[in-house]
Amino acid sequence: MMDMDQDPRKRLCFADGRRKVDYVLVYHYRKRSSVRGSPSQHRLSIISNGSYPLGVEEKDQEGGKDEPAEVVVDVGPPDPADGEKIMIREEFEGNLKDAGLEIEHDKENKAHGHAFIRLHAPWQVLSREAEFLKIKVPTKKVRHSRDLFDCQRNLGNSWMSHRYFWPFCRYNIKSKDTFFDNATRSRIVSLYYFAHESSFQPEWYNVIRLLHDEWARYGAFYKYQPVDLIRKYFGEKIGLYFAWLGVYTQLLIPASVVGIIVFFYGWATVETNIPSQEMCDEDQNFTMCPLCDRACDYWHLSTACGTARASHLFDNPATVFFAIFMSLWAAMFLEHWKRRQISLNYSWDLTGMEEEEVHSHTYIEHPRPKYETILLQKRQRKKKNKKNKNETGHEKLTWRDRLPGYLINISSILFMFGMTCSAVFSVIIYRITISALMAMSPDPEVKSNVRVTVTATAVIINLVVILILDEIYGMVAAWLTELEIPKTETNFEERLILKAFLLKFMNAYAPIFYVAFFKGRFAGRPGDYVYVFNDYRMEECAPGGCLIELCIQLSIIMLGKQLIQNNIFEIGIPKLKKLCRTLKDKERAPKEIVEQPGRRQQWHLDYDLEPFDGLTPEYMEMIIQFGFVSLFVASFPLAPLFALLNNVIEIRLDAKKFVTELRRPDAIRAKDIGIWYNILSGLGKFSVIINAFVISFTSDFIPRLVYQYMYSETGTMHGFINHTLSYFNVSNFKPGTVPSISSLGKDITFCRYKDYREPPWSTEPYQFSKQYWSVLAARLGFVILFQNLVITMSMLVAWVIPDVPKNISEQLKKEKTLLVDVFLNEEKEKLQLIQSLFSRDLTQEQSVLSAPSASTEVI
């Protein structure tokens, strides 16, 4: 947490008050009686403030260092069981010193509690690592608005040189002969984080104040984010996340406006909608077939008037326009983000990062400890099994070494998919059984509210199951990725993201896919229904169609996930963890002895904060939300509006969390958002297909067009409801399925049901009619037309909008020209210098040759 109240001028320095504390090792000592034999007696963590004091680099550069006497923390006589951990810790500290770091220990003795050991990286170490990391410095000394300084100042006082050095230390400070595996590392190095800067440090005062006042405050929701300051304090990777989130939220504004217009269009035209009027007309008296066997009665279609009117709010001609608009919006969003990303790369000096990685890739992408451990074990096994022990040691893990992990991955993912489908199927069984039980109730109010009650409760159950499985799938994805033994952290992160996305995507959208494309399509017809467990009929869509149920399902799941998972969990769970940790610390041991009671250092404060778990959960929330906004937007035009409202809160919530509740994360260089862009692009293309099928097969848009232009005698929608209802002779009901009590009378001969089938008096009764095949052909044709049209328009949008902004391309060309001029001037100066030296040597040689001739003439 950023300390805004106490004066920390000396708080982040060594005892000499000049050398800056860059990282801190934290040992946790427990009482001997309570930890004997415990594998986690000594814990070590690393924190850093990531800055370098002014006026120190010059002295360090000259080699002058004021090294205080090393003070060893006295913890009493060591337990024999802890000898291995003590040796590993001492070896780790020795490797830190060998790497050039300076260490300062606590001066007091402790028998329990935390002991903090400070680390400082001298100028020589920073210069060396800056060379390896290929950190750019200005080619020319100029005063510019971007504050370009000379090489020494840019490296010595820059936050970059400190913040980027420490990931190297974490992975390279290891034993000379062995690597620390995960189990050993967890015993001595459990936490890595930077201490938050103090607001009283001159170089950070404005940054911290602006982050607090203009970013991490809910009242500043209408302001732009200070992306450059976020990047300066947290690094490029986190800066890019918040920049992307800002662009996404900004572009949700036009989508929300269009969605509101589409919704109000449906609301304004509901009174003039002919199909809704026909369904609500009691004079037409459509007698419908029972919704269940025996217990359900015949019913009039006019009783579903409310459902029909509500369905028109989302199922109207404007929905097709909105689906096309959102597909183009997705393409425009990706193109706009590419332009914004390139602008940030230019302003953050990341334009040439690819070339830097070519030269320093093997240095930056350090192998993961688990990979190195398994590779070392493989080498040791080979040495034992082979007679020739003088091998070069260039082995690497092959597909055979990873084959067990791959097999477990495939089988586990298939099992998780099956678990998700089982959860959906269980909710279907719940809907069917509860519908049948409520239909048997003697209470007429219960019978009249069957569909609403069952739909609402089933969606809530779906939401709870989704939230639970989301947490399970996140842990399973991390475990499966570890089994694959990725070599680098980048590979690990990409594989983890892909698995977590597949599992959570399937979990979040499986119930929605069922309602959109499967519900009611395999229920059968009167007299030939499909049964589950031989007793319960498969459920059918509401009289107004499945689109209104899809809208309810999508809205509740989307809003529930955003409200519960994205906001309540993010606020409540960290506070609950902090409370539990505080209570556990109070019960575990008495208060620690600190160096100056009543005045805690900055690293003491930051040690109590929550650890940073990476950006994957943050991105995952927004990617799933992007799917809700783009995939099924044809059924819920208000989805962009609710996403916009959520993101306005989400930005400030994440900002407050990063600034005040989380330990400061490592700065990681990144020029893009990585695999997330590919996922977004894939979702954008997939949304075109999904919306095409939703409009064609879930809504009544295509049947209405077919009826109006092929079967309507007047060319209007009059008679559409009668056209979509087929006849069934009640005498053809199977024994035991006829309604036991009929409130509509016993003179019912025919009942109606929604389908395109031949009437019972036809030569082929209850077979699909010609109208069915005409509608099916029109639906398939619309899918093909819609996909090709939208994809073509999306490609046109991507082609029209250039990836690189014009001003950036001009600046890059100008910089290249200036760079060439600088090099040419340098070469020209070198050539002139060589020519002057050559002419001087020639003059001297001629003078030497002319001297003997002159002496000869004298003789």
N, C-alpha and C positions, 0 to 999 in steps of 0.2 A: 504494500500500500504506500502511496506517495504521502510522506509526512509533510503537512502544510503548516504545522504550528511550531515545532521545535527547531532550534538553530542547529543545523548539522554540518557546520563548516569543517569541523575536525572529525566528524563522525565517519566519513568514508575514506580515511587515510590511515597509514601506519602510525606507530607511536611517534615517529619523527615529524609528523604533520605535513610531510611533503609528498611521499610516495602514495599513490592512489591504490585503494583496495579494489582489485579487479574481480577476484573470485574469493569465496570463503568455503573452507572445508568444515563440515559440522559433524563432530563425533557425538554420539549419544551414549552416555554411560548409565548403567543401571546398577542397583544394589546387587552386591555379590550373592546375597541369599536368594534373590528373586530371579537371577538370570543364569545360575549355574547350569551349564549344558544347553543353554538357549542358542540357537543358530543365528540369532539376529541381535546379539548383545551390543556390538559396536556398529553404528550406522554412520555413513559419511555422505554428505551432500555438498553440492557446489553451487554457489551463488555469485553473481557479479554485478557491478554497477555499470560496467561498460563505458567508462570515460577515462580521460587522461588529464592530469592537472597541467595547467599552464606553468611554464617556467621550470619544469622538471626534466623535459626531454633534452634540453641543452646539456644539463649536467650529466644525465645518463649517457648521452651521446659521447661525451668526453671520457666516460668510464668512471666518473666519480659517483660512488654509491655509499649511502650511509646505512649499512646493514646492522640492525639491532641484534643483540645477543639472543640466540634462540632459547626459548623457554619451553621446557617439556612439561606437559600436563601430568601431574601426579595423580594417579587413580588408585593408589594402594597396591598391594601385592597382587600380581596378575593370577587369574585362575588358570590352571594348566590346560583346561579345555579351550581356553581362548587364545592359546599361543599362536595357532595358525592365523587367526584373524589379525592379531597384532603384527605378525611378520608381514602379512599382505599389506597392511596399512603402511608400515614403515617402508616397504618396497615401493609402494605407490608414491609416497612423499619423496623418496629418493629419486624416482624417475622424474618427478616434477622439478626437482632441483637440477637434475641433469639436463632438462630441457631449457634451462636458463631462467626459471621462475624464482622469485624471492618469496620466502615464507616467514610469517610472524605468528607465534603461538600466543594463546592466552597466558597471562602472568599468574593467575590464581590457580590453586589446586582444587580439584573436584573429585568427589567420590561418586557422584551421580549427576545427571542432568546433561546439558549440552555444552560442548566446548567448541569454540569457533576458532579456526586457523585461517588467517588471511593470506591471500596470494597477490603478488604484484608482477606484472609483465614489464620488464625494462624496455628501453627504446631499442636496444639491439635485437631483442626477440621480436618486437613488433615489426621492425624493418625486414627481418628475415622472412617472417610469415607473410608480410605484405608482398614481398617479391614472389613467393610461392603462389599466393592467391591471385596474382596478376591484378592487384588493385590499381585502378587508373589514377594518374596524376596529370595536372595540366602540362601540355607540351610547351606552353609559352606563359611567361609571367605577365598576367594582365589583371587589371581591376575590372571585375565584371559584376553584374547584378546577381550572378549565381555564386558569388563569393569563392572564386578560384584562388587558391593560395599556392605558394611554392611547395616543393615536394616534402620538405621536412615538416612544415606545419600541417600539411594535408594528412600526413601519416601520423605524426606525433600527437596531434590534438583531436583527430577525427574519432568519432564513435565507431566508425567502420573497422578500424584497425584492431580495436579491442574486441568488439562484438563478434567478428568473424574468426578470431584466433581461437576462441575457446572450444568450439566444436572440434577443432583439430586436436586440442589437448585431450578431450574426452576419449577420443578413439585411438590416439597414438601414444599416450602415456601408459605403457604396458610393460610387462616383463620382457626381458631380452630373449628368453627362451620359450615362454608360454604366453598365451593370451588368457585374459580373464574371461571365463564363461559367464553366462547370465546369473547363475547361482552365486558364484564368487563375487561378481560385480555388485549384486544386490546387497551383499553383506557389507561392502565397504563404500560403494558409490550408489546411493539410492535416489538422489535428487540433483537436478541441474537447473539452475535458474539465475537470473540477474537480479540484483537488488534494485528497487526503484530509485530513481534519482531524487535528490532533495530539491525542493522549490527554492532554497536559499543559495544554491549554487548559481553563480552568475550566468554560466553558459546554458543552464537548463531552466532558469526561472520563467522566461516567457513561454517555453515549450510546455512546461507542466501547467502553468496557469491557463493557457489556451485549451489544452486537452481537457482540463477540468471544466472550464466555463463554457467552451464552445462545442464540446463534443460529448463528454460523459455527463450530460444533463438532459433530462426529459423535456425541459422547457425550451431546449434549442432544437426541437425536432424539425423546424422549418428551415434551418440553416444548412448550408453545404458543409460537408465534413472536411476538416483540415488534413487532407490525405498526405501532404508532404510532411507534416509534423508527425503523423502516425507512422509513416515510413522511417522518419528520423529516430523515433523513440523505440519502435518495435521491429523495424526491419522491413525489407521489401516484400517478403511473403505475406505478412499480415497486412501491410499497406495495400497490396493488390487485392486481398480479400475484401477489405472495406471499400476500396474503389469499385470493385465489381458489384458489391452489394448496393452501393449508391447508384450506379448506372442502372441496375436492374429495377430498383425502386423508382427511380426517376421515370423510366420508360413504362412503368405500370400505370402512370397517370393517364396518358391517352387511351390505353386499353380499358381502364376503369370508366372513363367518360363514355366511350363507345358502348361498353357493356350496360351502363345505366340507360343510355338512349334505347338500346335494344329491349331492355326490360320494360321501360315505360311505353315503348311502342306496343308490346304485347298487352300491357295493362289498358292502354287507350283503345285497342281494337277488340277487346274481349266481348264487348256488347254487340259488335257487328259481325262476329265470327259465326258463320252459318252452321258448321258442325257442332259447335257448343250449344247453339240455340236448339238444334234438333235433338241433342241429347237431353236438354233440360225441358223439352216440350212434353208435357204429360198427356197431351191429346194423341200423340203418335203411339203410345202404349206398347213399347217393345218389351215383350215378356222374355226375360233371359233365363237360361238354364241354370240349375243350382250350382253354387260354388263348391259344394262338398257333397258326399254321398249321405243319404238317409236324413241326416240332421238338418241340412240346409234346404231352404224353400226356394221356389221360383221368385223372381224379383223383377221390378221394373227398372229399365235403364235410366229413367229420369231421376232415380235416387242417387245416381253418381254424377249429378249436375256439378257439384262443387269440385270434384276431381277433374272434370272436363274443363271447367273454366280456369282452374289453376294450371292445368297442363298447357293451355294456350299462352300463358305468360312466357313459357320457355320454348314451346313448339310452334313457331310462326315463321313466315318467310324471312324475317330479319335475322333469324338464327343462322341461316346459310351464309348470309353476308358476313356475320360476325365470325363464323368459323374460318372463312377465307381471310378476313382481316387479321385474325390472331395468328394464322399460319405465316402471313407476311410480316406480322409484328415480331414473331420469333426470329425470322431471318434478319430483320432490321436490327433487333437487339444484339444478335451475335456480331453483325458488321459494325455496329456502333461501339461495342466493347472492344473489338480488334483495334479500331482507331484510337480509342481511349488508352488501351494498353500500350500501343506504340508511342503515344504522346508521353505516357509515364516512363516508358523505357528511355526515351530521349532525355527527359528532365531529370531522371535518376541515374543517368550515365550507365545504362544497361544495354545500349544498342549493339555493342561489340562483344556481348557475353558469350556467344557461340564460339568465337575464335579463342577467347580466354579458356573455355572449357576444353578445347582441343589440346591445348598445351598443358593444362593442369588438371585434367579429368581424373587421372590416376591418383592425384593428391587429394582432391576435394571429395571424391566418392570413395571414402574409406570403407573397407569391408566391415560388415556387422560382426560384433563379438561372437555371436552364435555360429556364424559361418566360419570364422577363423578357428573356433574351437573344434567344430566337426571336421574341418579340413586337417587340423593338427592330429586329431584322433585317427583319421584315415592314413596319414603318413606314418604314424606310429604302428598301426596294424600292418602296413606294407613292409616296414622295416623288420617286424617280427617274423613275417611269413616268408621273406625273401632272404637269400644268403648275401646278396650284394647290398650292403648297407650304405654305400657311398653314392646315394642318389642325389640328383640335383634339387629335388624338392619343389618342382614346378607343377605339381598335381593341382587339379581343380575338381570341384564336385560335378559329376556328370548326371545324366538323366537317370542312371541306375541308382545313384545315391538318393535322388529325389523321388524315385518311383513310389515307394510306400506313402510318402506325403501326398503325391498326386492322386493315388487311388483313394486315400482317406478323404481328400478334398472332394472328388467327384461323388463318392458315395454319400458323404455328409450333406453336400449341397442338394443332391436328389432327395435325400431324406427330409431336409428342411422344406423343399418345395412340396413334398408329400404332406408334411405337417401343416403347411399353410392351406393346402387344398382340403385337408381334413377339418381344419378349423372352419373354413367356409361351408363345407358340407354339414358340419354340426349345426351351424346357424340355420342352414336350410331346413334341417330336420326340426329344429326348434320352431321355425316359422310354420311349418306344416302342422305339427302336432298342436301348437297353441291355437292356430286358426281353427282346427277341428274341435278342440275342447271348448273354445269360446262360442263356436257355432251351436254347440249342444246346450248352451246355457239357456234357462227359461227366461232370463231377464232380457227384454227387448233392447234396452240401452247397450248392454254388452254386445249383443249381436250386431247392432248398427255400427259399433266402433271397432269391429274386429280388425279391419285392414289397417286403420290408423295406429291402433295399439300394437299390433304385431310388427308393423314396419318400424315404428319408433324404437321399440325395445330391442328389436334385432339389430338395428344400426348401432345402438349404444353398446350392445354386446360385442359387435364387430370392432368398435372403437377400442374397447378395453382389451380385447385380444390382440389388436394391432399394437397397442402401446406396450403390452407385456412381451410379445414376440420381438418387437424392435430392440429391446434391451438384450434379449437372449441372442438375437442374431448378430448384434454388435460384438459381443464377447466371442461367439463362435467364429465369426469372420477373422478376428485377431488370432485365435488359436489355430485355425486352418492355415493362415498365412505363415505363421511360425513353422508349421510342418513342411512348407515348401522350401525353406532355408534360402530366402533371397540373399543375394550377395551384398547389396548396398541398401541404404535407407530409402533411396528413391524407388528402387524396385519393390521394396517392402511396402512402401506407402501406396504405390500404384496398384499392387495386387490386393492390398487390404481394401482400398477404395472400391475396386471393381467387385469384389465379393460382397462387401457390405451393401453396395448399391443394388446388386442383383437380388440379394435376400430381402432387403427392405422395400425395394420396388415391388417385388412379388407380394410381400406381406401387405403393403398399403393399398395396392390396386386390385388384388384378387377379388374381393367382394364387389368392387365397382365393375370389373370385367364381367362378372357373373350376371349382375343385373342388366348390364348393357347388351350382352350378346347371347346369353344362355337362358335367362329366366323366361318361362312361358313358351319356349320354342320346342320343348320336348314333353309337354304336358299331355299331348294327345287331343282327343275330341270327345264330346259326349257319346257314351256308349263304348268308347274304346280309350279310356284314360290310362296313363302310365302311373303305376303305383310304386311307392317306396315301402319296403318290408311287407308288401302284399296288403297293406291296410290303409296307407295314407297316399292321397293323390298328390302328384307333383303340383307345385304352386303355379299360378298363372299371373299374368300382368293385370294391372288395374284396368277398368273399362276405358279410361282415358289414355291408356298406353303405358309402356314401361319407362318413358322418358321422365315423367314426373317422379317415379320412384328412384330413377337414376339421379335426378337432381337432389332429392332428399338424402340419398346415400352419400353423394359427393359432398354436399354442403356440411352435413354433420361430421363426417370423417375429417374433412379439411379444417373446419373450425375447431373441432375437438383436438386435433393434433397441434394446431397452432396455439390454442389457449393452454392446453394441459402440458404438452411435451415441450413446446418451444418457449413458453413463458413461465408457467408455474414451476416446472421441473428445473429450469435454469436458475430461477431465483431461490426456490425452496431447498433443493438438494444441496447446493454448496453451503448454505447457512446451516442446514442440519448436520452435514459432515463436520463443519467447524465446531458446532456445539458438542457433538459426540467426541471429537478429538480433544477439546478442552476439558470435558468431564473425565475422559480417560487419563489425561495427563495429571489431573488433580488427584485421581485415585492411585495412580501408579507410583508416584514419588512426591516428596515434599518439594517446596519451591527451590529452584536452582539458586546457586550463589553467583551473582553477576558481578562484573568488575566494578561497576558504579551503580549501587542500588538506586532505583528511582529514575534512571536514565538509560533507556534501552537504545541500542544502536540500530541503524537502518536494517542490517541483516537480521537482527533479532525480530524486527517487525515483519520482514518479508518471509521469514521462516514459518510464521504462523499462517500464511496465506495458502490458498488452494493451489495445487500444481496445475500447470498448463498441459492439457491432454492433446493438443494439436488442433488443427483447423478442420479435420475431417467431420466431426459432428456439426460444426457450423455450416459447412458447405452442404452436408447431407440434408439438413433441414430445408435449405433454400432450393436444392435440386428437386426434392420430393414436392415442394410447393410449386415449383416451375412445372412439374408434371400435372398437378391439379389445374393449373392455370391454362395449360396448352392442350393436354390430351383430350379431356372431356368438356372443353369449354362450350361446346355446342349445346350441352344440356344445362349449363349453369353460367349464364352471362355475367353474373355478379361475382364470380370467382376472382377476377383481377382486382376488384374493389376491396374485398376482404384480404387479399394478399398484400395490397398496398397499405391498408391500415395496420396489418401485422408487422410489416417491414419497417414502418416508421417507428414503432415501438422497439422492434428487434435491434435496429442500429444503435439506439441509445442504450438499450439493455446490454448488448455486447460491449459497447464502449465503456460503460460503467464497470462491467465485469473485468475487462482487461486492465482498467486503470486502478481499481480499488480492491478487487477481490482475488485476482490471480497473481501468482509469481510472474515476474517479468520473463518472457520467453526468450530463447536464443534468436539472434538475428540471422535469418537465412536468406541468401541471395536467390532471387527468382525473377525471371523475366516474363512469366505468364502464370496462369492458374493451373497449368498442368493438364492432367487427364480429365479434369472437370469440364474443360471446354469441349472435349470430344463427347462427353456424356450429354452436355447441353445440345450439341449439334445433332446427336443421335435422337434425343427426345423431340427436337424440333421437326425432324423428318418423320419420326414415328407418329407425331401428332397429326400430320396430314392424313395418314392412313386411318387412324382411329376416328377422327372427326368425319371422314368420308363415310365410314361404316355406321357411325352413330346417326348421321343424318339419313342414310339410306335405309337401314334396317331397324333402328330403334324408334325414330320419330315417324310421323305419318306424312311427312313432306312429299315423298315420292308417290304413295297411294293417292294423295289428293291431286297431284298433277296428272297422274294417269287417268283418274276418274274425270277430271275437269275437261281434258282434251281428247279422251277416247270414248267415254261411256255416258257423259252427261248430255241429256237432250237439249238443255238450254245453254250449255257452256258455262254454267255456274256450279257452285258447290251444293246446291239443293239436291237432296237425296243421297248424299255421300254416306251417311250413317247406315241407312238401309242397304246400301250397296256393299258395305263391309261386313254385314251380319249374315251368317248362313242359317239355314233352317235345320231343325232336328225333330224327328218324330218321337214323342215321349214314350211311345210303345216299344221303342228299340232300346230302352235302358236295360242294362243287365239286372237280373234278379238281385234284390237286396240293395240297390242303389237309388231306387225311386224315393223321393221325399216322403217321409212318413206322414207329415201333416202339411197341407197346402192351404195357406191363408188366401190365395188368389182364386180358390174354387177348384172343382174337380173336372171342369169342362175344358181343360187345357190340352190341346192336341199337339201343338208345335211350340217349341221354345227356340230362342235365337242364341247364337254364340259368335264371337268375333273370329272369323276366318273366311278364306275364299275356297269354299267347297260346294260340290253339286248338291242340290236339294234331295230329299228322300224320294221324291216322285221321278227323279231322273233315271235314265238307264244305267248310270254308274253312280249310285248314291254315295255321298260322303267322300268322293274322290276330289282331288284338287281340280278346280275349275280353270277355264281359260284366263279368267281375270288374274288368278294366282300367278300363272306363268308370265303374263304381261307385266305385272308388278315386279316380279323377280327379275325379269330382263331389264326393266327400267332401273331397278336398284343397282344391278351390276354395272349397267352402262354409266350411271351417275358416279359410281365409285371410280371407274376408270377416268371419266372426264374430269372429275374434281381433283384427283391426284395429279394428273398431267398438267392441268391448268395451274394449280397452286404451286407445284414444284417448278414449273417454267417461270412463273412470276417471281418465286423466291430466288431462282438463279439470276433473273434479270435484276432484282434488287441488289443481290450480292455483286453483280458485275458493274452496276451503275455507281455504287458507293465504293470509292477506293479505300484500300486497307490503310494506306499511309496518308495522313492529312497533308494538304498541300504545303502548309507552312513548315511542317516537320521535314518533308522531303527537300524543300529549298534550303533549310538550315543544314541538313546533312550534306547536301552538295556544296554549300558554302564552306562548311567545316573541312570537307575533304580538299577543296581547293586551297584553303588557307594552310592546311597541313602539308600539301604538296609544295606550296610556296615557301613554307618554313624549311622544309628539307632541301629544296633547291637553293635557298639562300645559304644554308649551312654548307652544302656542297660547293657552292660558288666561293664562299669564304675560305673553305679548305683548299680549293684549287688556287685561289689568289695567294694564299699563304705558301703553298708549295712552289708556285711560280716565283714568288719573292725570294724564298730560300734558295731556289735553284739559280736565279739570277745573281744573288749575292755570292753563292759559291763559285759561279762562273767568273765574276769580277775578281774575286780573290785569286782564283787560279791563273787568270790572265796577268794579274800583278806579280804573282810569283814567277811566272814564265818570263816576264819582261825584265825582272831584276838581274839575271846573269848577263843578258845582252848589254845592259848599261855598264856593268863592271868590266866587260870585255873592252868596250870602247875606251874606258879610262886607262886600261893597261896599254 
